[in-house]
Amino acid sequence: MHSTPLPPSFAAIPTDPRVDAPRGWTKTARDLLHYGRDTLRRHALLPRCLVTGRELVFVFAHPRTGSTSIWRSLVGGSRFDSLHVHAVSRHHVRWRPESWPVAADGVLAFGAAPAWAVRTSLSLRPTRFVVTIRDPVAVNISFFLYWGRRFWVPGEWDRLESMPDAEIARLFLTRYPHLSVLRWISREFMPATGLAIDTAPFDTTRGAAVFASDRASALVLRSDVDDARKHTELSEFLNADIAPVLQGNSIGERLGDRHVLHARVRRVVSGIPGYVNALVDAPFTKWFWSAEERARMRHHWMGVAQDRATTTHNHG
């Protein structure tokens, strides 16, 4: 799960494309206030759980893997509190919301406040995690669109639909951190929790597995497992019935009436020569999906790349 067979052109860590004016003291002060308030709120969860007897379970996952629906099912019950986090290690966190969100190793970086809550919990008692994983091609397309306006293509966002396919492909290849989803388990989750997921087998038939140590335990769950099965896996892992798992936070909701843009980017990205094969054949994908499942994954994206009916803007 440590080597990555992406061609060099895909592996480059992108630099910040924004050309905004330097940040003023007002924006910096606002960020400090936001950070302090967020830190207090996150840290309050632990003592609150100790008082109420509720367990704090962390949904710890790479972005755009279906983790929000899992988090919502946990906070909807009476037994658990839950915190949704994407990064814990110090070199994968940032305190300012508008800082460039890609660390030096190409893994996405997120807020420091929830990371502190996880580290504190691990220092106090054994901690349980739920980790969701998803087809890496789908993850990269989804997160490129999810943070497109904010980070990846801020200057081009409003006119992305009207661009030629080749320009969309160029922006995607040069602006987005493609390696993050492939490296997240080995460079973020395992160092943060001490759970050696890559040394134990993953049940690809089940689409889930539990890993445990004296310090932590984790249910690793594929997002393509149906919602009823997710509910069963979560209930068995936590030894408690929880609220049903319902889909939410979709990229369609994020884009609103720009559904054509989603279809367009899916077609363009899946048609980039070598891109789908590089991600489908990565050690990460081979670990969590069987050869037959990866063949279906590859076939799916080949179909998306060839579906010219997905958009009325068939620029070359």
C-alpha positions in Angstrom: 0.0 0.0 0.0 3.1 2.3 0.0 4.2 2.5 -3.6 2.1 4.4 -6.2 2.3 3.6 -9.9 1.0 7.0 -11.1 2.9 8.5 -14.0 5.0 11.5 -13.0 2.6 14.0 -14.6 -0.1 12.8 -12.2 2.1 12.6 -9.2 3.2 16.3 -9.0 2.0 18.1 -5.8 0.0 21.1 -7.0 0.8 24.6 -5.9 -1.8 27.2 -4.8 -3.4 28.7 -8.0 -5.1 31.5 -6.2 -3.9 35.1 -6.9 -5.8 36.8 -4.2 -4.4 39.9 -2.4 -2.3 39.3 0.7 -4.4 38.5 3.8 -5.1 41.5 6.0 -5.2 41.6 9.8 -9.0 41.5 9.8 -9.1 38.1 8.0 -6.3 36.8 10.2 -8.1 37.9 13.4 -11.3 36.3 12.1 -9.5 33.0 11.5 -7.9 33.1 15.0 -11.4 33.6 16.5 -12.9 30.8 14.5 -10.0 28.5 15.4 -10.3 29.2 19.1 -14.0 28.7 19.1 -13.8 25.5 17.2 -11.0 24.2 19.4 -13.1 24.8 22.6 -16.2 23.2 21.0 -14.2 20.0 19.9 -12.4 19.6 23.2 -15.7 20.0 25.1 -16.9 16.7 23.6 -14.5 14.6 25.6 -15.4 15.9 29.1 -19.0 15.9 28.2 -18.9 12.3 27.2 -17.1 11.4 30.5 -20.0 13.1 32.4 -22.8 11.7 30.4 -21.3 8.2 29.9 -21.7 8.5 26.1 -18.8 7.1 24.0 -17.0 9.4 21.6 -16.5 7.5 18.3 -14.5 9.1 15.6 -15.4 8.9 11.9 -11.9 9.2 10.5 -11.7 9.1 6.7 -10.3 10.7 3.6 -12.8 13.3 2.2 -15.5 12.2 -0.2 -15.7 8.6 0.8 -19.2 8.6 2.2 -18.1 9.3 5.8 -20.7 12.0 6.4 -23.6 9.5 6.2 -21.9 7.3 8.8 -21.3 10.3 11.1 -24.9 11.3 10.9 -26.1 7.8 11.8 -23.9 7.9 15.0 -24.9 11.3 16.2 -28.5 10.5 15.7 -28.6 8.0 18.6 -28.6 8.2 22.4 -25.4 6.2 23.2 -22.7 7.9 21.2 -21.2 11.2 20.4 -19.2 11.4 17.2 -16.6 13.6 15.7 -15.9 13.7 11.9 -12.2 14.1 11.1 -10.0 13.8 8.1 -6.5 14.4 9.6 -4.8 13.9 12.9 -1.1 13.9 12.3 0.5 17.3 12.9 2.0 17.5 9.3 -1.5 17.0 7.8 -3.3 19.7 9.7 -3.6 23.5 9.3 -5.1 26.1 11.6 -6.3 28.6 9.0 -9.3 27.6 7.0 -8.1 29.3 3.8 -4.5 27.9 3.9 -3.5 25.8 1.0 -4.8 22.3 2.0 -2.1 20.0 0.5 0.8 18.9 2.7 4.3 18.4 1.5 3.7 14.6 0.8 0.6 15.3 -1.3 -1.9 14.3 1.4 -4.8 16.7 2.1 -4.5 18.7 5.3 -7.4 19.8 7.5 -8.2 21.6 10.7 -6.0 21.3 13.8 -8.9 21.5 16.3 -10.5 18.1 15.6 -7.0 16.5 15.4 -6.3 17.7 18.9 -9.5 16.0 20.1 -8.5 12.7 18.6 -5.0 12.8 20.0 -6.3 13.6 23.5 -8.8 10.7 23.3 -6.1 8.3 22.3 -4.0 9.4 25.3 -6.8 8.9 27.7 -8.4 5.6 26.8 -8.9 3.0 23.9 -10.6 4.8 21.1 -12.9 3.5 18.4 -12.8 4.7 14.8 -15.0 4.1 11.7 -13.1 4.5 8.4 -14.8 4.7 5.0 -13.0 4.0 1.7 -14.1 4.5 -1.8 -13.2 3.9 -5.4 -10.2 6.4 -5.8 -11.3 7.6 -9.2 -14.7 8.6 -7.8 -13.0 10.3 -4.8 -10.8 12.4 -6.9 -13.5 13.6 -9.3 -15.9 14.3 -6.4 -13.4 16.3 -4.3 -12.1 18.2 -7.4 -15.7 19.5 -7.8 -16.4 19.8 -4.1 -13.6 22.3 -3.5 -13.3 23.5 -7.1 -14.4 27.1 -6.4 -12.6 27.3 -3.1 -9.1 25.9 -4.0 -8.5 24.0 -7.2 -9.9 26.2 -9.9 -11.2 29.4 -8.2 -10.5 31.6 -11.2 -12.0 29.2 -13.7 -14.9 27.8 -11.7 -17.8 29.8 -13.1 -16.9 29.0 -16.7 -15.7 25.4 -16.4 -18.6 24.0 -18.4 -17.7 26.1 -21.4 -14.0 25.0 -21.5 -12.7 22.5 -24.0 -12.2 19.0 -22.7 -8.4 19.3 -23.0 -8.4 22.4 -20.7 -10.5 20.7 -18.1 -8.2 17.8 -18.1 -5.1 20.1 -17.8 -6.6 21.9 -14.8 -7.6 18.7 -13.1 -4.1 17.1 -13.6 -2.1 20.1 -12.5 -4.3 21.5 -9.7 -5.6 18.5 -7.7 -3.6 16.3 -5.3 -4.2 12.9 -7.0 -2.0 10.9 -4.6 -3.9 11.9 -1.4 -6.6 9.2 -1.6 -3.9 6.5 -2.3 -1.6 7.6 0.6 -4.1 8.5 3.2 -4.3 5.1 5.0 -0.5 4.6 5.1 0.6 8.1 5.7 -2.2 9.5 7.9 -4.5 7.0 9.4 -1.9 4.3 10.4 0.6 6.7 11.9 -2.1 8.5 13.8 -3.7 5.5 15.3 -1.0 2.9 15.4 -3.2 0.4 13.6 -1.3 -1.6 11.0 -4.1 -2.1 8.5 -1.7 -3.2 5.7 -0.4 -6.2 7.6 -3.8 -8.0 8.1 -6.1 -9.2 5.4 -9.1 -7.2 4.2 -12.3 -9.2 3.5 -13.1 -7.9 0.0 -16.2 -10.2 -0.2 -17.6 -8.5 2.9 -16.3 -5.1 2.0 -15.4 -4.5 5.6 -12.9 -5.5 8.3 -12.1 -4.7 12.0 -8.5 -3.9 13.1 -7.6 -3.6 16.8 -4.8 -2.9 19.2 -4.6 -2.0 22.9 -4.8 1.6 22.0 -7.5 1.7 19.3 -9.9 -0.3 17.1 -11.3 0.6 13.7 -14.1 -0.7 11.4 -12.9 -0.1 7.8 -15.9 -0.1 5.5 -16.1 0.3 1.8 -18.6 2.9 0.6 -20.0 0.7 -2.2 -21.4 -1.7 0.5 -25.2 -1.2 0.6 -26.6 1.0 3.4 -28.4 -1.9 5.2 -25.1 -3.8 5.3 -23.3 -0.7 6.6 -25.8 -0.5 9.4 -25.2 -4.1 10.3 -21.4 -3.7 10.3 -21.6 -0.5 12.5 -24.1 -2.1 14.9 -21.9 -5.2 15.4 -18.7 -3.1 15.7 -20.2 -0.8 18.3 -22.3 -3.6 20.0 -25.3 -1.3 19.8 -28.1 -0.6 17.4 -27.7 2.8 15.7 -29.8 5.0 13.4 -30.1 3.8 9.8 -27.3 4.9 7.4 -28.8 7.3 4.8 -27.0 8.8 1.9 -26.2 12.5 2.1 -23.7 15.3 1.3 -23.6 14.3 -2.4 -21.8 16.2 -5.0 -25.1 16.7 -6.7 -26.3 18.6 -3.7 -23.2 20.7 -3.7 -23.4 21.7 -7.4 -27.1 22.4 -7.4 -28.3 23.0 -10.9 -24.8 22.5 -12.4 -25.4 18.8 -12.9 -24.0 19.0 -16.4 -20.7 20.0 -14.9 -20.5 16.8 -12.9 -21.2 14.6 -15.9 -18.8 16.5 -18.0 -15.9 16.3 -15.5 -16.6 12.5 -15.0 -16.4 11.9 -18.7 -13.2 14.1 -19.2 -11.3 12.7 -16.2 -12.1 9.0 -17.0 -10.9 9.6 -20.5 -7.5 10.9 -19.6 -5.1 8.3 -21.0 -3.8 6.1 -18.2 -5.6 7.9 -15.4 -8.2 5.2 -14.5 -5.7 2.4 -14.9 -3.2 4.1 -12.6 -5.7 4.4 -9.8 -7.4 1.1 -10.3 -4.1 -0.7 -10.3 -2.6 1.1 -7.3 -1.6 -1.0 -4.3 -4.3 0.8 -2.2 -7.1 -0.3 -4.6 -5.7 -3.8 -4.9 -5.7 -4.2 -1.1 -9.4 -3.3 -0.6 -11.0 -4.6 -3.8 -10.6 -8.0 -5.5 -9.4 -8.4 -9.0 -12.9 -9.0 -10.2 -14.2 -5.9 -8.5 -11.4 -3.8 -9.9 -12.2 -5.2 -13.4 -15.8 -4.0 -12.9 -14.5 -0.6 -11.6 -12.3 -0.2 -14.7 -15.2 -1.2 -17.0 -17.5 1.3 -15.4 -15.1 4.2 -15.9 -14.4 3.1 -19.5 -18.1 3.4 -20.1 -18.2 6.9 -18.6 -15.3 8.0 -20.8 -17.1 6.8 -23.9 -20.5 8.2 -23.1 -20.6 11.4 -25.2 -24.3 11.8 -24.3 -23.3 13.0 -20.8 -22.9 16.6 -21.9 -23.9 18.9 -24.7 -20.5 20.5 -24.7 -18.4 17.9 -26.6 -15.3 20.1 -27.1 -12.1 18.4 -28.3 
